[in-house]
């Protein structure tokens, strides 16, 4: 298992610079229908076939830049696995290069060929701060102390865009396995991932939240967690997989740091204490990673979780669930 993460780390280092320099050109290139792209990092193995297109949502009234990486191997009989990645302008190049690198050892590692679908914004270099603040956050019930000038609360509409508009498009273009769909988000995107896990768990089978902004709306997500616990004890749905990651060096500046860390520690431990039936839960702390860098440090594990064939193959790569370190949690967005 160690060699998998060593390889992932090397691939990550090799593609980050290219990801930053090419994200602007990819984000500003629009096409309809999709056209192949040939820019990006060059690695020995064949890169996935890539395409991009813009998609307007009637739910959010927003235009989205969708970038797709298709594996070079044919789809299995049950279809490709699929990983939907938020903050697509900043993540697509790194994700597709990692996916191509992992493909060489996919049979040995028990990985299914995986389509990567990144969701970004047109004419955006890396992050559209205003758009993501609205799309990734639930409707707040309390005044937002940080950046109150921004508009929040569009997560429900954004989720409808993914489920009702984007997924049908992807499923019409590619042979997708509807039972192996994953969602990855960072910071506010991680908040969105967790909210979807609690509220609409049937939409995906695997969820990866990197440095989620649990602080939002006075830790309203802890209330969602308690509601989910009450429902899950009555009737377990299809078994799901959930991963939460943090960087050990994420900056904290809050005056009430100790209390916030306790709240967030309890949030993580609630998952750890659950029986494994119905939920496989992993949590990782990445050494020396800052808030933003954890976005990229978490991508290899997100790809592994999205692609591993079953619980056993996931555990062979990621370790057994619940073997978790205590994180130093983030206040990022």
N, C-alpha and C positions, 0 to 999 in steps of 0.2 A: 504493500500500500504506500510505503514511503516514496518509492520511485515514481509513483503516479504524481505525487504532489511536487517532487523535484522537477519533473518534466513540465508540469503545469506552471511552476514558478519561472522556469527558463523561458517558456513561451510567452508568459505574461510580460516579462521584462523586454523581450524582443519586439513586441507589438505595440507597447504603450505609446512610444514616440510616434510611430506611424499612425496610430489611432487618433492622436491629437492633431497631427498635421493634415490628415485627410478628411477629418470629420466635417470641416467647413465646406470643402468642395462637394462632398457627398450630400450634405444637407441642402446646399443651394442648387443642386441639380434635380430637376423635377421632370417627370415623364408620365404619360398616360397613353397607352397601356405601359406595362413594365418593360424596361429595356435593360439589357445586360450591362454590368459594370465590370471594368477590368483594372481599376486602380486598387491600391492597397498593398499591404506587405506581401513580399514574395518569400515563400518557404518551400523546402524541397518537394513536399507532397502537393498534390493538386488541391487548389482552393475550391471551396464549394461554388456552384453556380450562383451568382448573385443577381438580384433585380431590385428595383425600387419603383414606387409609385406614390402619388398623393391620394388621400382619401378624405372626403369631407363628411363630417358627421352631422346628422340631423338632430342628434341628442345634445351635443355640446356646442354646435355651431362653430366648430373649429376644424381647420385643415391639419392633417397629420401626414408626416413623411414616414412611409413604411418601407423598410429595407429587409430583404429576405435572403437568407443563405440556405441553399438546398444542398444536401450531401451529394457527393459524386457517385455514391452507390445507389442501386435501385431500392425502392421502398420495400420493406418486409411485407408479407401477406397481410398483416393486420394494419399496416400503414406506418409512416414515419412518426416518431415522437416529435413533439413541438415545444419549443421554449419561447415564450413571449417576454421580451426584455424592454423595460421602461428606460427613459432617458436614452433613446436609441441613437441620437446624434453623437453622444459621447461613448457609447458602448459597442456599436455594431462591428467596427473593424477588429477590435480585440476579440470579441466573441466569435466571429467567423474564423479568425486565424486559429484560435484555440480549438474550435470544433474540428477544423481540418487536421490539426496536429493529433488530436485524440483519436481520430478515425483510424489511424494506422494500427492501433492496438485495441480496436473496439471489440473484436471477437474474443481476444484473450481476457479483456476486462469485463465482458458481459454488458457492452453498451449497444444500444439500438441507434441506428442512424437518425439524426435529429435535425429537423428544420428549425432555424433560428429566425424569429420575426422580431425586429426591433421597431419600437414605436417612438417616433420623434416628431419634430416640428419643422416645417419648411423655413428656409432662410435663417437657420439657427446654427451657430458654431458648435457649441457643446451643450449648453443648458438654456432652455427658455424658462427663466426663473418665474415669471408671472404666470405663464400657462401651466406649468407643472404644479405651482402652488394651488391653483384652482382645481386642476384635474385630479390630483392625487389625494386630496384631503376631504374627509366627510364634512357635512354641515356642522359647524361648531355651535355649541350651546352656550359658550361663555366667550367674553371678549378675548381676542387674541393679542397677547402682550408684545409678541415679536412681529415686526413688520406689519403693523395693523393696516397699512395702506394697501396691502395686497388683497385680492379677492380669493376667498376660500370656499370650500363646500361643494365642489363639482364632481366628487368621486362617484356618486350614483349614476350621473349621466355618462361619465367616462367609462364606467363598467358596462353600461348599456351599449356604448360604441363598440367596445371590444367584443361583447357577446353577440350583438345583433347585426353589426356591420362588418367588423374586421374578420372575425372567425369564419363567417360564411364565405368571404372572399378567399381566405387562405385555404379553406377546405375544398373549394371549387377548383383551385389551382394545383393543389398537391394532395396526394393520398395520405391523409392524416389519421392516426389512431386516436379516436375520441377518448380513449381510456388512458392516454399518457400525454396529458397536456400540462405544462408547467408555466408559472408566472414568476418573474424575477424583478425586484425593485429595490432601490437604495434610498435611504433617508425618508423624504416624503413618499418616495416610491415604495419603500419598505412599509411605511404606514398603510399605504393603499393595499399592498399584498396581504397584510394581516387583517385589515378590515374585510377584504374579500374572503379570506379564509373563515372568518367568523360568520359573515352574513350570507355568502353565496358559495359555500364550499363545493357545491356540485359543478361549478364552472370549470374548475381545474382539479387535478389529482395531486399536484405537487406545488409547493409554495416555498419561495426563497426570499427572505427579507434581510437585506444588508443594512446595518446601522439604522433601524427604523426609528422614526421620530415619535417615540412613545409619549413624549411630553405634551403633544398637541392637544388642545382643548382640555387642559387640566387632567391629563391621563384618562381621557374618556375611553381609550381602548381597553383599559382594565375592566370597565363595566361591560364592554362587548365580550371580553373573555369570560366573565362570570355568566353572562347570558348563554354563551356557547356551551359552557360546562353544564349548565342546567339542561340544555337540549340534548347534549351528547350522552348524558347519563340515562336518558329515557330511550333513545334509539340511535345506535351508531349507524352512520351512513357508510358509503363505500370507504374503505381504509384510505387515509390520506397521509401524505408526507409533508413535513414542515421543517424548514431550516432557518435559523436566525444567526447572523454573524455580526461581529464587531471588531474594530481595531483597538489594540491595547493602548494606543497613544492618542485616541480621540480626545480633543480638547474639551474641557468643562470649565465654565466660568460662573456657574450659578452660586449664589450665596447660600442657598439651602441645598448644597450638593449632597450632603449625607442622606437627607430624607429622600431626595430624588433617586439616588442610587439604590436605596432600600426598596422603593416602590418598583423600580425596574428589575432589581434582583428577584423580587417576589414574583413578578410577571414571568420571568424565565423559569423559576423553580416550579411554578404551577404546572407548566408543561412537563418538566422533568418527572414530576411525581405521578403523572397519569399512567394508567396501565397501557401497555403497548398496543393492545387490541384496538383497532380503529384509528390509531395515530402513531406514526413513526416520527420522532422528533430528534433533531440534531441541533446543537449550538456550538459555535466555534469562536474563539478569540484569536485574531491574527496578530502576531507579535510586531510591534513597532509600526503598525499601520495607522495612519490618520483617518479622519472621517471620509474625505474624498477618495483617498487611495484605497480604502476598503471596498469601494465600488468595484475596482478592478481586481483586488485580491480575492474577492468572493466569486468572481466569474467562473473560475475552474470548478469549484464545488457546485455551483449552480448548473453548469453543463453536465457534470457527473450525475447529479440527482435527477436531472431531466432525462438523461439517456440510459441510466441503469435499468436492466430488464425487469427486475423484481426486487423484493426486500432483501433477499440473500446477496444478490450482486451489489446492491446499494451498500450493504453492510461491509462487504469485502473491500470496497473502495473507501467508504467514509467512516468505517468503524461502527460499532453498535450504538444505537440511539441511547440517549440519556447519559453517555459518558462525557460530561460537560464541565468546562471550567467556568468560574464566575466572571462575567464580563465587567469591564469598565465602560459604562454605557454612554450614549451620545446624546447631544442636544441639537444635532445638525438638522438641516432641512433637505 
